[in-house]
């Protein structure tokens, strides 16, 4: 029975990519646009380990190559890990800046409950716009376009926030009335 790497590895990749954000997927697709074939992997590790082509290896040597490939598949790419950490920090910083600006607006408002509701609508609209834009990234940018993906999601967030502002402004009288309710 021959050992087959392709099916389990491909299944894992496909399953994991379903959980990946649109921006992350674009980055990965750009990096791996050509893809590495199984033959390429077998030959590479055969040459690295034994200085021979895969076809010239014994069954035990071929098995060692298979396990080396599986082990390598579990290692992270330092460049990607560093980039992911940067993006995570930037995302958290964006949330903090948004929260700080919203808090500033609330603290400086004459009617704090009304401004709290208004800021909630603005932030919710931005989040919804970004999420909806993220769903359309593949159609708009195509595979392997990380800058386009990030720009589309940011634009979606801005448009969603602006739409939230329009909604909040159209509900001004309702928000004013709601702010006078003594429910808390």
For each residue, the residues with C-beta under 8 A, 3 or more apart:
1:
2:
3: 62 63 66
4: 7 8
5: 8 9 38 41 66 69 70
6: 9 10 38
7: 4 10 11
8: 4 5 11 12
9: 5 6 12 13 73
10: 6 7 13 14
11: 7 8 14 15
12: 8 9 15 16
13: 9 10 16 17
14: 10 11 17 18
15: 11 12 18 19
16: 12 13 19 20
17: 13 14 20 25 28
18: 14 15
19: 15 16
20: 16 17 24 25 28
21: 24 25 134
22: 25 26 134 135 137 138 149 152 153
23: 26 27 87 134 137 146 149 150 153
24: 20 21 27 28 84
25: 17 20 21 22 28 29 138 143 149
26: 22 23 29 30 137 141 143 144 145 146 148 149
27: 23 24 30 31 80 83 146
28: 17 20 24 25 31 32
29: 25 26 32 33 143 144
30: 26 27 33 143 144 145 146
31: 27 28 80
32: 28 29 35 36
33: 29 30 143 144
34:
35: 32
36: 32 40 41
37: 40 41
38: 5 6 41 42
39: 42 43 54
40: 36 37 43 44
41: 5 36 37 38 44 45 69
42: 38 39 45 46 54 65 69
43: 39 40 46 47 53 54
44: 40 41 47 48
45: 41 42 48 49 65 68 69 72
46: 42 43 49 50 52 53 54 57 61 65
47: 43 44 50 51 52 53
48: 44 45 68
49: 45 46 61 64 65 68
50: 46 47 57 61 65
51: 47
52: 46 47 56 57 61
53: 43 46 47 56 57
54: 39 42 43 46 57 62 65
55:
56: 52 53
57: 46 50 52 53 54 61 62 65
58: 61 62
59: 62 63
60: 63 64
61: 46 49 50 52 57 58 64 65
62: 3 54 57 58 59 65 66
63: 3 59 60 66 67
64: 49 60 61 67 68
65: 42 45 46 49 50 54 57 61 62 68 69
66: 3 5 62 63 69 70
67: 63 64 70 71
68: 45 48 49 64 65 71 72
69: 5 41 42 45 65 66 72 73
70: 5 66 67 73 74
71: 67 68 74 75
72: 45 68 69 75
73: 9 69 70
74: 70 71
75: 71 72
76: 80 81
77: 80 81
78: 81 82
79: 82 83
80: 27 31 76 77 83 84
81: 76 77 78 84 85
82: 78 79 85 86
83: 27 79 80 86 87
84: 24 80 81 87 88
85: 81 82 88 89
86: 82 83 89 90
87: 23 83 84 90 91
88: 84 85 91 92
89: 85 86 92 93
90: 86 87 93 94
91: 87 88 94 95
92: 88 89 95 96
93: 89 90 96 97
94: 90 91 97 98
95: 91 92 98 99
96: 92 93 99 100
97: 93 94 100 101
98: 94 95 101 102 123 126
99: 95 96 102 103
100: 96 97 103 104
101: 97 98 104 105
102: 98 99 105 106 119 122 123
103: 99 100 106 107
104: 100 101 107 108
105: 101 102 108 109 115 119
106: 102 103 109 112 115 116 119
107: 103 104 112
108: 104 105
109: 105 106 112 114 115
110:
111: 114 115 176 179
112: 106 107 109 115 116
113: 116 117 178 179
114: 109 111 117 118 175 176 178 179
115: 105 106 109 111 112 118 119
116: 106 112 113 119 120
117: 113 114 120 121 168 175 178 179
118: 114 115 121 122 168 175
119: 102 105 106 115 116 122 123
120: 116 117 123 124
121: 117 118 124 125 164 165 167 168 171
122: 102 118 119 125 126 161 164 165 168
123: 98 102 119 120 126 127 161 164
124: 120 121 127 128 164
125: 121 122 128 129 160 161 162 163 164 165 167
126: 98 122 123 129 130 157 158 160 161 164
127: 123 124 130 131 157 160
128: 124 125 131 132 160 164
129: 125 126 132 133 156 157 158 159 160 161 163
130: 126 127 133 134 153 154 156 157 160
131: 127 128 134 135 156
132: 128 129 135 136 156 160
133: 129 130 136 137 152 153 155 156 157 159 160
134: 21 22 23 130 131 137 152 153 156
135: 22 131 132
136: 132 133 139 140 152 156
137: 22 23 26 133 134 140 141 148 149 152 153
138: 22 25 141 142 143
139: 136
140: 136 137 148 152
141: 26 137 138 145 148 149 152
142: 138 145 148
143: 25 26 29 30 33 138
144: 26 29 30 33
145: 26 30 141 142 148 149
146: 23 26 27 30 149 150
147: 150 151
148: 26 137 140 141 142 145 151 152
149: 22 23 25 26 137 141 145 146 152 153
150: 23 146 147 153 154
151: 147 148 154 155
152: 22 133 134 136 137 140 141 148 149 155 156
153: 22 23 130 133 134 137 149 150 156 157
154: 130 150 151 157 158
155: 133 151 152 158 159
156: 129 130 131 132 133 134 136 152 153 159 160
157: 126 127 129 130 133 153 154 160 161
158: 126 129 154 155 161 162
159: 129 133 155 156 162 163
160: 125 126 127 128 129 130 132 133 156 157 163 164
161: 122 123 125 126 129 157 158 164 165
162: 125 158 159 165 166
163: 125 129 159 160 166 167
164: 121 122 123 124 125 126 128 160 161 167 168
165: 121 122 125 161 162 168 169
166: 162 163 169 170
167: 121 125 163 164 170 171
168: 117 118 121 122 164 165 171 172 175
169: 165 166 172
170: 166 167
171: 121 167 168 174 175
172: 168 169 175 176
173: 176 177
174: 171 177 178
175: 114 117 118 168 171 172 178 179
176: 111 114 172 173 179 180
177: 173 174 180 181
178: 113 114 117 174 175 181
179: 111 113 114 117 175 176
180: 176 177
181: 177 178
182:
183:
184:
